[in-house]
Every structure is written in structure tokens, then in C-alpha cells.
């Protein structure tokens, strides 16, 4: 009877191979780079941020505009009784007039420079939005990949129990295993089936999270994440905190935007000061007045407001506050960059160490342990509970391993975001 048990179980275990997804021509493998490219093309939040940039460019056009001249036309002496030259014919008087505002002390140039700096800062704001959302795409991609790996582990576990259950069903018929042990196997198989169902739900949810960022491209429900975790390119020299912090201070778009807004606030403050100097309005007119001795005359006038009671004190004070706020925002941005680099680097090093320990020693050991328990059970040297315990441990360790890979990938994405590196 022991020989029959060994033969049946050997055939079941030796014929088993790790479960893999059935090839499907409709499935579309999506790489991380492709996901980011789709995000650049279709993400609605990014498109809205581009609209803000267009609005800033429109403000730049408005700032450079020269005031249009104002034309007016006056008609007077509508009654012929007002004529003093004895002319009984009705000849009303009229005065066409043109007024042109001339801005003084370089106000228009200051507005143009300020608007140009605003557009430049908005461009860096767009890059900063892209930086943050690209990190969200990476996290969603790794989340989908982790969900797929967890589903593969669950399916592998279910297939193992199915093979064991089929083999032990034969043993139950020949009386080589108790009904209690066979029931244990059935229960474990049902649990494994439940794990598969839950893991498939997790895959669907992770795919949905990614597709929301990608704008639901065509064949969305057939998209699967390519089986490729990111690889870091940091050497020991390049991973020093000082080196990375200096690199982040040079590359971060939010810091560059804060620096530009300081220059913009300086331009606004200078413009507010120059507003105290009045602009000049030049007026030119031609007057036809039949009621006067000289019926045709020309007119030239200059007008300007007198800054006697109010000299733009409020605008100057407001611009000064904006400049102080911009300087404060810059200091806060610098501190935030340094903190982001320190936190991201520490998290990545920790996650990298954990993943490397799995790859260097744990994976090989748990695979050997499971194979040893299966061999021992096949030979009758281990009980069913030992085999079930080995399968549970293998499943738990594999899930922990893939979680460690996902954590390392997310930490790497966070480090790239902290450094302000743009996706290639």
C-alpha cells in the first residue's frame, strides 16, 4: 500500500508545473514607460494644468498690449440762430477728437517682464504637477503588478492543492488515507479557491486605479502590467545624501518656480512704486465752429492725474507682502526638498535591503523546504499537516517577497520624485 501511495503521489507532484496565465491574444502587456506615455497624453488633470499655462501666456499678451486710442466726435450749434456771421444756411459745428494714453516710467515693460516670469513659473508648475502625477502612475502600475503576482501565487497554491486532492482521492478509495485527512485537503483547497477569487478582485481594482490615471485607453480591460520591476542605478557614491540633495536642489521644478516667483514679485513691487507717477493722456482735435469768427481750428491737450492725496501706498504695501511671501515659500520649498530626499532615500535603502535578503537567501530556502516536505510526504516520512503547513509557509513567504519588491519599487519611485528626475 505504501508503494501505491508513493507512485500516485509522485506522478501528481512531478507532473505539476507552476501555474501561469493562459496565453490570450487579446491581452495587452503594458510596460511602465508605456503607461507613463499614455498618462502624458490622456490624463485630465495634466491637461487642465496645461490650460493654466495657456492662460498665463494669454496674460503675457495682455500685459504687452499698448492702450488703444479713443476717438470721439462732437456735434454742436445745432440751431442756425447761433450763427454770428449772418449766414442763414444751417451749418452745425463738429469736433472730431483722438485721445491716446501714454504710460510713463517703463510701466508697460515691467508688466511684460512680470508676466513673462509668471509664464516661466507656470511652466515649472506644470512640470511639478507632472512629477507628482507620474509618481502616482508608477505606484498604480506597481500596485497592478503586485496584484497580478499575488494572484499567480494564489493560483499556484490552488493548483498544488488540486493536485494533492486528486492524488489523495485515489488513496482514499483504496483506503490508504483517512476521510478526515482528505476533508482537511478539501478545506484547504476551498480556502485556496477563495484566495484566488479575492486576488482576482484585487487585480481588477488595481487595474481600475491605473486606468483612471491613464484616461481609460482602448482595450482597457485587457491591459496587464508587464512583469518587470524597476532597477535602480544608484552606486554607493551616487547614493550619498549630500549628492542627492544637491541634485534635487538643482532639478526640482517646484523650487525653480519658487525662485522665479521671487523675481516676479520684485517686478511687481517696482511696478507698484512706479504707479505713483502719473500717466499722460494726449488729446488732438479738429473743431469746426461756424458760430465763431474763426470757424476752423485745431486743438492739442495734455492731461494727467495729480498724485496729491493718494500715492499708491496700498498697492506698494501689498506688493511688498507678496514678495515677503514668495521669499518665505522659497525657504519652505528648500526645506521640503531636503526632507523629501532624506525620507525617500532612507525608505528606499530599507526596502532594498529587505528585497535583497529575500533574493539572496530566503527564496531558495523556502523552495527547498516545500520540496523537502513534499518529498517527505511522498515517502511517508511526513504527515499531511506538515505538508499543508509547508504550503502555507511557502505561500506566505512568496506574498511577502512580492510585497517587498513592490515596496522597493514604490520607494524608488518616491526617490525619483524627490530628486525631480523627469521620465525618459
Long-range contacts (C-beta under 8 A, 24 or more apart in sequence): 1-174, 1-175, 1-176, 2-380, 4-171, 4-174, 4-176, 5-171, 5-176, 5-177, 5-380, 6-378, 6-379, 6-380, 8-167, 8-170, 8-171, 9-164, 9-167, 9-171, 9-377, 9-378, 10-378, 11-167, 12-163, 12-164, 12-166, 12-167, 13-163, 13-167, 13-374, 13-378, 15-163, 16-159, 16-160, 16-163, 18-156, 18-159, 19-152, 19-155, 19-156, 19-158, 19-159, 20-152, 21-152, 21-224, 24-222, 26-219, 26-222, 27-222, 27-223, 27-224, 28-219, 28-222, 28-223, 28-224, 29-224, 29-225, 29-226, 30-141, 30-223, 30-224, 30-225, 30-226, 31-226, 31-228, 32-138, 32-141, 32-226, 32-228, 32-230, 33-423, 33-424, 35-137, 35-141, 35-210, 35-214, 36-134, 36-137, 36-138, 36-423, 38-214, 38-215, 38-217, 39-133, 39-134, 39-137, 39-213, 39-214, 39-215, 40-130, 41-215, 42-214, 42-215, 42-216, 42-217, 43-133, 43-213, 43-214, 43-215, 44-215, 45-129, 45-133, 46-129, 46-130, 46-133, 49-125, 49-126, 49-129, 49-130, 50-126, 52-122, 52-125, 52-126, 53-119, 53-122, 53-123, 53-125, 53-126, 56-115, 56-118, 56-119, 56-122, 57-119, 59-115, 59-118, 59-119, 60-112, 60-115, 60-116, 60-118, 60-119, 62-115, 63-108, 63-111, 63-112, 63-114, 63-115, 64-108, 64-111, 64-112, 64-115, 66-108, 67-100, 67-101, 67-103, 69-98, 69-99, 69-100, 70-98, 70-99, 70-100, 71-96, 71-97, 71-98, 71-99, 72-96, 72-97, 72-98, 72-99, 73-97, 76-289, 77-289, 77-290, 77-291, 82-291, 83-290, 83-291, 84-291, 84-292, 84-293, 85-290, 85-291, 85-293, 87-290, 91-290, 92-290, 93-287, 93-288, 93-289, 93-290, 93-291, 93-295, 94-287, 94-288, 95-285, 95-286, 95-287, 95-288, 95-299, 96-285, 96-286, 97-283, 97-284, 97-285, 97-299, 98-283, 98-284, 98-285, 99-281, 99-282, 99-283, 100-281, 100-282, 101-279, 101-280, 101-281, 102-279, 102-280, 102-281, 102-282, 103-279, 104-277, 104-278, 104-279, 104-280, 105-274, 105-277, 106-274, 107-271, 107-274, 107-275, 107-279, 110-267, 110-270, 110-271, 110-274, 111-271, 113-267, 114-264, 114-267, 114-268, 114-271, 117-260, 117-261, 117-263, 117-264, 117-267, 118-264, 120-260, 121-257, 121-260, 121-261, 121-264, 122-257, 124-253, 124-254, 124-256, 124-257, 124-260, 125-253, 125-254, 125-257, 127-253, 127-422, 128-252, 128-253, 128-254, 128-257, 130-422, 131-253, 131-254, 131-417, 131-420, 131-422, 132-417, 133-213, 134-417, 134-423, 135-413, 135-414, 135-416, 135-417, 136-213, 137-210, 137-213, 137-214, 138-230, 138-409, 138-410, 138-413, 138-416, 139-410, 139-413, 140-206, 140-209, 140-210, 140-213, 141-210, 141-225, 142-229, 142-406, 142-409, 142-410, 142-413, 143-206, 143-209, 143-210, 143-406, 144-203, 144-206, 144-207, 144-209, 144-210, 144-224, 144-225, 145-225, 145-226, 145-227, 145-229, 145-406, 145-409, 146-206, 146-402, 146-403, 146-405, 146-406, 147-199, 147-202, 147-203, 147-205, 147-206, 147-207, 148-203, 148-224, 148-225, 148-227, 149-402, 149-405, 150-199, 150-202, 150-399, 150-402, 151-196, 151-199, 151-200, 151-202, 151-203, 153-199, 153-395, 153-398, 153-399, 153-402, 154-192, 154-195, 154-196, 154-198, 154-199, 154-395, 155-196, 155-199, 156-395, 157-192, 157-195, 157-391, 157-394, 157-395, 158-189, 158-192, 158-193, 158-195, 158-196, 160-192, 160-391, 161-185, 161-188, 161-189, 161-192, 161-391, 162-189, 164-387, 165-189, 177-384, 181-384, 184-384, 184-385, 184-388, 185-384, 185-388, 188-388, 188-391, 229-405, 229-408, 229-409, 230-409, 230-412, 230-413, 232-348, 232-352, 232-412, 239-345, 239-349, 241-341, 241-342, 241-345, 244-341, 244-345, 244-415, 244-419, 245-337, 245-338, 245-341, 245-342, 247-419, 248-337, 248-338, 248-340, 248-341, 248-418, 248-419, 248-420, 249-334, 249-337, 249-338, 251-419, 251-420, 251-421, 252-333, 252-337, 252-419, 252-420, 253-420, 254-333, 254-336, 254-337, 255-330, 255-333, 255-334, 255-337, 255-420, 258-326, 258-329, 258-330, 258-333, 259-330, 261-326, 261-329, 261-330, 262-323, 262-326, 262-327, 262-330, 264-326, 265-319, 265-322, 265-323, 265-325, 265-326, 266-323, 268-319, 268-322, 268-323, 269-316, 269-319, 269-320, 269-322, 269-323, 271-319, 272-312, 272-315, 272-316, 272-318, 272-319, 273-312, 273-316, 275-312, 275-315, 276-307, 276-311, 276-312, 276-316, 277-307, 278-304, 278-305, 278-306, 278-307, 279-304, 279-305, 280-304, 337-418, 340-417, 340-418, 341-415, 341-418, 341-419, 343-418, 344-411, 344-414, 344-415, 344-417, 344-418, 345-415, 345-418, 347-411, 347-414, 347-415, 348-408, 348-411, 348-412, 348-414, 348-415, 350-411, 351-404, 351-407, 351-408, 351-410, 351-411, 352-408, 352-411, 354-404, 354-407, 354-408, 355-401, 355-404, 355-405, 355-407, 355-408, 358-400, 358-401, 358-404, 362-397, 362-401, 363-397, 363-401, 366-393, 366-394, 366-397, 366-398, 367-394, 369-393, 369-394, 370-394
